[in-house]
Amino acid sequence: QGQLLESGGALVQPGGSLKLSCVTSGRSFITHTMAWFRQDPGKEREFVASIIWSSLTKRYSDSVKGRFAISRDNTETSVTVYLQMNDLKTDDTSVYYCAAGRSTASTEESDYTYWGQGTQVTVAS
C-alpha cells in the first residue's frame, strides 16, 4: 500500500511564498507521475501541477502558471515532490493534495490512484 504525506501548508500574506512537500512511502513511486490538486469546500478538486518521473514534462493550470513551480527528487526508496508557490493570492487559499498515477502528466483527477490527506494553505492579510 502506497502512501503520500503532504506538509508545508500555512497562513501566508498575499504576495508571499510557500513551499509544499509530499513524501511517498510503502511502495515505489519512482516511475509515477506526481501531481498537486487543490479543493475548496463544496467544490470539485482542481488540477494545479503535474510532473513525470524524469521531470522532463511539467504541466500547470493557467491560474498558477508563472507563479508556481513543481519539482521532484527520486530515490530508491521514496519520491519527494515539491510545489513552490510564489506571489500567492487570496484565490490560492485551499486544501492542497498530492497525488500519484501512471499517466503522463495528466491534468485529470481520475488518472491518479494515490492521494495524500491534504495540507491547508490560507492566503490572507
C-alpha angles and dihedrals in degrees: 000000000000122000135195124202122193127200140167102069115143148142111281135171122248110276092027131118136238135178121213123199133199123192124194129214142165098050141016117287096169094115095040126104109241124209146175123226130174134208135193122203111280093009135100121262111268127213115241109168143334137196131193124229095267094044089233093117124047129169131196136188114247091246094063103029111126093016104059129052127195123204139161143205117210122201131169092262106032149004125231116198122191135200114200108198119194133176090020119202131201088251088064090069106118147106108281120213130197117217139184129202145153098246124100107263092313121187092205121102091214091063092065121083104180125055137181126224094255136244125236120240116188122185111194141133 
